[in-house]
Amino acid sequence: MGFQCTVVTPEQQAFDAEATQVILPTHDGLIGILKDRAPILVKVGKGSLRIDLPGGKSERFAIDGGIAQMKDNKLTILTKMAEAENQRKSE
């Protein structure tokens, strides 16, 4: 059992599912988010967002700034851009 993770851009909701771990680029380095983490509000940086899913798979997005909030086992990431890495490779 993990926590809810949602990634939102001005154009769309890029991701909304259960995650077991999220590795998030912040303005001053990487931060790992796990279930039952204390509430946090952080400035998001530019880089690769990794979302680990139940069952051992993961999703990766290129993101570009914004904010992230973890509260009550819900992680919400608001960013200017979230592009799935597999989409970038196919272009």
C-alpha positions in Angstrom: 0.0 0.0 0.0 1.4 3.3 -1.0 0.1 6.9 -1.4 -1.7 8.9 -4.0 0.4 10.8 -6.4 -0.9 13.4 -8.9 1.1 15.5 -11.4 -0.7 18.5 -12.9 0.4 20.9 -15.6 -1.6 24.0 -16.9 -2.7 21.8 -19.9 -3.5 18.5 -18.3 -3.3 16.0 -15.5 -0.2 14.1 -16.5 -0.4 11.4 -13.8 -2.8 10.2 -11.1 -2.2 6.9 -9.4 -0.9 5.1 -6.4 2.9 5.3 -5.8 5.2 3.5 -3.4 8.0 6.1 -3.7 8.6 9.3 -5.6 12.0 10.9 -6.3 11.5 14.5 -7.0 13.9 17.2 -8.2 13.7 20.3 -6.0 15.3 23.7 -6.2 18.3 22.4 -4.2 18.6 18.7 -4.9 16.6 15.5 -5.0 14.1 14.5 -2.3 12.5 11.1 -1.8 8.9 10.8 -0.7 7.5 7.7 1.0 4.1 6.8 2.6 3.3 8.5 5.9 5.8 11.3 5.3 5.3 14.4 7.4 3.6 17.2 5.6 5.9 19.2 3.3 5.6 22.0 0.7 8.6 22.3 -1.6 9.7 24.3 -4.6 10.2 21.9 -7.6 13.2 22.2 -9.8 14.0 21.1 -13.3 14.9 17.5 -14.0 13.7 13.9 -13.9 10.7 12.9 -11.7 10.6 9.1 -10.9 7.4 7.6 -9.6 7.8 4.0 -8.3 4.5 2.0 -8.7 3.3 -1.0 -6.8 4.6 -4.2 -8.5 8.1 -2.8 -9.1 7.4 -0.7 -12.2 8.1 3.0 -12.5 7.1 6.1 -14.5 9.5 8.9 -15.4 8.7 12.5 -16.4 10.8 15.4 -17.4 9.5 18.3 -15.3 10.2 22.0 -15.2 9.7 23.9 -11.9 6.6 24.4 -9.8 5.6 23.3 -6.3 4.9 20.0 -4.6 2.8 19.2 -1.5 2.7 16.0 0.5 -0.1 15.9 3.1 -2.3 13.0 4.4 -0.6 10.5 2.1 -1.4 12.6 -1.0 1.4 14.0 -3.1 0.4 16.8 -5.5 2.9 18.2 -8.0 2.1 21.3 -9.9 4.5 22.0 -12.7 4.8 24.0 -15.9 5.7 20.9 -17.9 5.6 17.1 -17.3 6.6 15.0 -20.3 6.8 11.2 -20.0 10.3 10.0 -20.9 9.0 7.3 -23.2 7.2 10.1 -25.2 10.5 12.0 -25.6 12.4 9.0 -26.8 9.9 8.3 -29.6 10.0 11.8 -31.1 
